[in-house]
């Protein structure tokens, strides 16, 4: 998902504006910065992009999840339902607050299965977090209804899905809170950065304060600000925000390129009967950051993946053996390998991982191949790649 492939003079101009005034911190130093407020400008651009009332920039996508949950009051001993297929940051961000990640199965959308979510709800459940992996979404209506029926906070981790939408609403703007990442390998990048998106003013104010040591940000004298509650430092810098400001203005350009490349690849693979594709719910449009398809079984998926790698088709993965993105290899979580003592509540809450199996998730992840869509490919290169992928898959099948 690398926006960094297409850096231009637009990014350089925004960064040079910051260097010229010398103020790298997003808060304070009003007199020095000559009217340049990159983080504020980026928040305004993102609010328009996400059709949302409030955006709070933070230092990373991981920080965005922690800040979002904290802003809604999730903390010690609370359970947060999340999927088995995500990035390790999801459970890290939950555990940082002293809350308990409750992993449940995915379905053919490669996101949360609503039936699994419903079955996992207990009196301790405080929130449900869908992770819009690889640029697409789950059954948002069913998940929203479950959260409403059980008075649960609904959170979207849309870190991999900027530019996707569901029934006309941008992914990340549908739930109570949305989370985004702008690290180096996202569709738009700040280098490092993230954002919390919400239409709930109270959550926004909490996120604004919590991400900056509890500062209330009232007035223009930082030294005179009060601290309504405890907070931490999850600030983004003006340099990072400057890069993101240029990049978000280029998002339509990036999505159009991704869609073109995705469509060429998908059309080629559609001709192969054994290939099926992830389920995108009616009314949903992917961000086209990845092409995800299924082979009939794990053995064939691994055979195809190996053939891709051996023949120069890069950036395609079968996540079944991956130790970043799927539960099977998260031994550091299952064994609670931590530099500091884990609370007894979290220890007890995670005991289920010692014995629980996720057969339904295995069924989908084992057969899935996920291929990154690059922005730097020419149309000719994509067509050649599509032909090669189709030939290699057909050879593996036969």
N, C-alpha and C positions, 0 to 999 in steps of 0.2 A: 504493500500500500504506500509506496514511497513518493511523496510529494517532492522529496529532495532531488529526484531525478530531473526536475524541470526548474531549478532555481534560475532567477533572471535578475534584471536590473531593478525590478519592482521590490524584491526582497532586499537588495543592496541599498536602495534608497531609504527604506524604512530603518534599517540598521544604522546607516550613516546619520540619520536624523538623531538617533539616540546618542551615538558617539560624539556628535557635534555639540550637543548640550551637556553631555557628561553625566547625566542622571540615569543610572542603571536600575534604581529601585522604583517600584511602581507607586509607592506612597511618599508623600512629603516633598521637600525641596522645590516648592512651587515656584519660587522666584528664579531658580536656575534653569528650569526645563523649557523655558520659552514657549509655553503653551503646548508642548508635546506630551501626550498621555497615551502611550501605545496600548497599555493594558485596558484602559477605559475604552479606547477606540475599538479594540478587538472584541471586548464584551458587547459593545453596541452592534458590531457587524454580526456576531454570532447570534445575538437575540433575533435579528432579522432573518438570518439563515435558518434558525430553528423554530421560527414563528412562536417564540416564547417571551414571557415578560421579563425574566431575570436570568442573568448568566454571571457566575462567579468563577474567574480564572484561578487556577491553582497550579502547583508545581509539576503534577503528573496525573496520568489517568488513575493510578493507584490512590493517590491523594484524593482525587475526585470521589472515588467510591467511599473512602473513609469519611470525608467531609460531608458527603450527601447523607450517609447513614447517621452520622453524629448530629447533623442539623435537624433530623427528624426524631432524635431522641433514642436511637438504637445504641445500646451499650451492654454493660456487664450482665452476662447470663441470658441475654436475648438470643433467640434463634433466628437466623437468616437463611431462608431456602435459596439455594443456588444450583446451577447445573454441574454435571460431571465433566462437561466439555467447556473449557474456558481457558484462562491463563492463571498461573499461580497467584497473581496479584489479587484475584477475587477473594480467595480465602484469607490471604494476608491482610487485606484491608478490613475484613470483618473481624479477624482475631485481634488486630491492633486496638480495637475498641473494647476488647474483652467479651465480644459476642461470639456466638457459636455458629460456624458454617454447617448447614445441613444440606448435603449433596443429594440430589435426586436425578433420576434418569432423564435423558433427552428423547425426543422422537425424531421423525424423519425431516423435521425442519432444522435439525442439529442444535436446537435450543430446548428450553424447558418443556417437558410433557405436562400439560395441565392436570392430567389424572395423577401423575406422580407428585405434583405439588400438593394437590388436595389431600392425598393420603399422608403426606409428611407433616401436616399442620398439627401442632400441639398447643397447649395453653401458653407455652413459652415463645411461640412464633411471633415475631414482631414485624418481619418484612420478607418480601419475595423479590429476588433480584434475577431478572432475565439478562442473559449475556448474548448480545446480537453478534454471534461469532461469524467471521468470514463474510460480513456485509449483508446479512439477511436477518429475518425476524421470526419469532414464534407466533403462536395463536394469541395475539394481543387481547382480543375481546374476551376470550375464555379466561385468560390470566387476570385481566382487569376485574372481571366479575368475581373471581375467587377472592381477590384482595378486598373488593368492596363488601362481599358477603361476610367476610371474616374480620373486617376492620383492620386490615394489614396494609403497611406501607408498600407501595409498588415502586421498584427502582429499575431503571434501564441502564445497563452497562452497554453503551453503544460505542465503545472505544474503537471497534473495528468496523463500524457501520456508518460513518458520516457520509451523507449523501443518499442513503436509503430512505424509503418512506413506506407508510402503511395508511391506505385510504386517505391519501393527501397530506398526512401529517409526517413531518420528518422524524425518523427514528431518533430516540433520545428526548423527544418532546411529548410523548404520549403518557408516560407514567407520572407518578407524583414528582419524581426526580430523575434526571438523566445525567449520565456521566460520559465524558469524552476524554480521549488521550490524543496529544499532539506530539508524541515522541518522534524519534528520527525515522521510523518506518511506518508511519500512518499516512493516510491519503493526503492530509495537510499536516505539516509539521511546524513546530516551534523549536525543534531540537529536543527540548524537554518541556512538557506543559500538559495541562488538562483543564477541564471545565465542568462545573456543576450547572445544570439547566433546570429551571422550575418555573411554574406559574404561581407557586405558593410564596407569598411575600415573607411570611414568618420563617420558612425554611431558608429563603435567600438571605435574610438578615443574619440568621444563625450561621450560615455558611460564610458570609462576608466577615463576621467577627471571628469565628472559630479558626479560620485559615490564617489569621494574622494576630496570634497571641491574645485574642479576645478584644482587640481594639474596636471601639465603637465607630470610628471614622466620622465623627461629628466635628464640623468646623474645619479650619485649615491649619491648625497648630497640632501637629502629631504629639508633641509633648504634653498637651493639655487633654488629650483624649482619655476617656475612662474605659474600664474593662468590666462590662456587665457580667461576664462569666469567663471561666478558664478557656484558653485556646492554645493553639500550637502554630508552628511556622510552616505553612504550605504555600507561601507566596511564589508567584511567577515573577521573573525579572522583566524589565522593559526591553532588554535585548531579545529575549525569547518571544515576548509578545509582538515585537516589531516584525520578526520573521513570520509569525502566524498571521499578522494583519495582512501582509501581502498575499500569503497563501490562501486565506479564506476567500479573498476576492477572486481568486483563480479557481475556486472549487467547481463551478460549472464547467470550466475547461477540462479539469482533471476527470470529472465524472463522464463527460462526453467521450474522452479517449478510452477510459476504462470500459464503457458500454460498447464501443466499437470493437475493441479487442476481445472482450468477453463473448460478444455475439458471434464473431468469426469462429472462435474456438468451439463454442457450444454447437453451432450449426454443423460443424464437422463431426463431432462426437454423437450427435443425434442420429446419425445414419447407422450407428452400431447398436443392434438390438439388445445386447447384454448391458449396455450402459444406461443407467437411469440417473435422474438428477434430484437434488434435495427438493423438498416440498417448500414452496414459497406460498404462504396463505393468500387467498383471494384478496385483491386490493393492495397487495404488497409489491414493492419494487426494490430489488437489491441495489446495493451501491456499486455492484460490479467489480468489487475489489478482488474477489476470488471466484473461480469456477469450481463448484463442488459437485462431484458425481460419485455414484456407487457402482462397484463391480459386484458380481454375484456372491463372492465369498472373500475371506481374508487372504487365502493363498493367491488368488488371482490379482487382488489389489496389490499385494506385495510384489508380485511378479511384474506387474505393469509399472509400479513405482521404480523398481530396480532397472527396468528397461529404459524408462525415461532418463534416469540418472546416467546410465551407461552411454546413452546416445545424445547427450547434451541438452535434454529438455529439463531445464533447471526449475527450482522453486515449486516443486510439486511434492506433497507429503501425504503419507498415510499416518494418521495421528495415534494409531493403536499402540505403538511402541514409544511415542514421544513423551519425554519427561517434563515438558513445560505445560502442555495443554490438556492432558487427559489423566483421569484419576488413577489408572493402573500403575503409573510410574511415580506417583507422588508419595514416595516412602518417607520423605522428611515430614510430611503432614501426618501420615498414618502412625509414625513412630514418635511424633512430637519432638523432633530434634530442634531445640531452641537454645539460644545463647543465654536466655534468662528463664527463670521458673515460670511455667504456665499455671494460670489459676486453676484451682480445683474444679470450678464450674466448667471451664473449657475442657479440661482433661476428661471429666466425666461425660461431657456432651459429645466428645469425639470418639468415645470408646466404640461406637457402632462401626467405625471404619475398619476395625480389626477383623471383622467377620462379614461385613455386608458385601454382597456382590451386586453388580450392575449389568445384568445380562442384556437388558434392552439397549442400554448405551453401547455395550460391546457389539451388539448386532449392527448398529449403524456406523460406529466409528471404525470398526475393523474393515468394513467394506468401502469406506469413503476415501476418495483421493481429492485433495484440496490443492488447487493450482493458483498461485498468485498471478494477478494481472498487472503487468508493468506499464508505466506511462511512456517509457522511452522506446518501446517497440514501434517500428514503422509498420504500415499496413501490410507491406510485402513480407516482412519478417513474421508477422502474426499468421498470415496465410500459410507460409512455409511451416511454421510451428504446428499449426492445426493439422496439416497433412501428415506431418511426422508423427504426431500424437495418435492420430487415427490409425495409421499403419502399425505402430508399435502395439497398440491395444489389440488390434485384430490378430496380429502375430502371436501375442500372448494367449489369446483365446484359442487359437487354432493349433 
